[in-house]
Amino acid sequence: MSAFDKELAFARDLAIRAGDVLMRYFRTDFAVEMKGWADPVTVADRESETLIRDEIRRHFPGDGVDGEEQGSQPGTSGRLWLVDPLDGTADFAAGLPIFAVVLTMIEVSDPSCALLNVTYDPVRRELFHAVRGGGAYLDDRPIRTSASDDLAGALVHLHFSNQRAIWESSLELARRITTVAPHARNIGSTAIAQAYVAAGRLDAHVKVASGRFDVVGGNLLISEAGGVVTDLDGQPWRHGGSLLAAGPALYPRLVQITRGLAVPRR
């Protein structure tokens, strides 16, 4: 028995239900709105988040909720649920089957470290989860990060920011990585990339800037799967900062490449 068995069972069930909402809309005719440059939103994002928020308030009324589409509602318990109802909206809107529902529980006093994460891929019906100190799992099977230290053959996930101010830094990071690891990828969903690093399907994930809805929980998955998570300089990860997540053998080689990248102030 873990300290969060009830919360984990709840989050797993809810993520699947929210994924069913997304699949009802996937590859149908719906409008795509733009919240900002390269930042789309759809009716599926909003309906999924509404379901999640309503269920959290019903089952854990003292907990706060912070969702990507509807903002933050504080609670009284000292816990906060981070909700990304549809990570990979651009993929989803284009009919590309790579997106996820992400539910992460944190302590308000320690917002960079997750207590629990569920990341659900509704297309493949794959459910990743982790509880702090309890390991990482895919459909109840333990997962581990890659043990490889081979840069030349590594699959490193790159992210091209939707923030214009750091676009050039993202391109420079891509140049550095692909010089030594030419099999880089960008699958369009940060949450799926994080889960794939945890499962050893990707060797690493690098970002110039990272939010928390689709990263904090994935960081827990990766660390519980034996990986290393820091910023690009090898310092502790923080919300809004850069990200370097990798298996323990590859990490020391990658941080030598990413360290010192200039990132303009936003």
Secondary structure, 3 states (H helix, E strand, C coil): CCCCHHHHHHHHHHHHHHHHHHHHHCCCCCCEEEEECCEEEEHHHHHHHHHHHHHHHHHCCCCEEEECCCEEECCCCCEEEEEEEEECHHHHHHCCCCCEEEEEEEECCEEEEEEEEEEEECCCCEEEEEECCCCEEECCEECCCCCCCCCCCCCEEECCCCCHHHHHHHHHHHHHHHHHCCCCECCCCHHHHHHHHHCCCCCEEEECCCCCCCCHHHHHHHHHCCCEEECCCCCCCCCCCCEEEECCCCHHHHHHHHCCCCCCCC
